[in-house]
């Protein structure tokens, strides 16, 4: 499994307020980014996996919604998370 408990705790401790802060917007965006990167590499090997492609598109949409929310609430936090994760736009 690519997303173990330790990996999640590391993501949330790095981008959230702590390892148990799973509800913060930055933590959720970081988790979605990790999952999106994993699915993208999977789809490069399995081009005909349409269920995974659909899941990937839904995840990208959810991350985009969270990024729009963060941009509306606090532009500085938005800019820092974009820079940390290397998300363009």
Order of alpha helices (4+ residues) and beta strands (2+ residues): alpha-alpha-alpha-alpha
